[in-house]
C-alpha cells in the first residue's frame, strides 16, 4: 500500500509506518513517539531515473516536482520564479581580497525577491 503513496509518515521511535494520516497528526498512534514525513523512494525511482534527472533542463523550481511535498501538479502556482543566474565577480572579489566571489542575481525574479 505504501508503494502507491508519494509520502508517508513514519515514527522515529518504533519505525511504524503510518498510512492515510492527515496533516494534523503529530505523534505515533502506537507509541506516541515523534513522527517524520518520509519520501517514498520506491515510487520516486519508478517515476524518474538518475539519468533522466541529470539530463533534464532545469527551468524553475518546479522541475523538481517529484521531490517536493505536492501531490498534484494542478496545485502549482508560479510566476516562473527561480533559476536566476550566478555570476563570478572578478573585480569585486579582488577589491575585497577574496579568491572568488559569486553573486546570485535573485532580483531577476518576477517577484524581485
ZICORQUI-V602546 format. One record per helix or strand of 2 or more residues. SS is the DSSP state (H for helix, E for strand). FROM is the first residue (numbers start at 1). LEN is the number of residues. Records with the same first field share a line. If there is no record, write none. Layout:
SS->FROM-LEN + FROM-LEN
//
This chain:
H->2-3 + 41-7 + 50-6 + 61-7 + 73-3 + 90-6 + 106-3
E->7-5 + 17-2 + 34-6 + 86-3 + 102-3
//
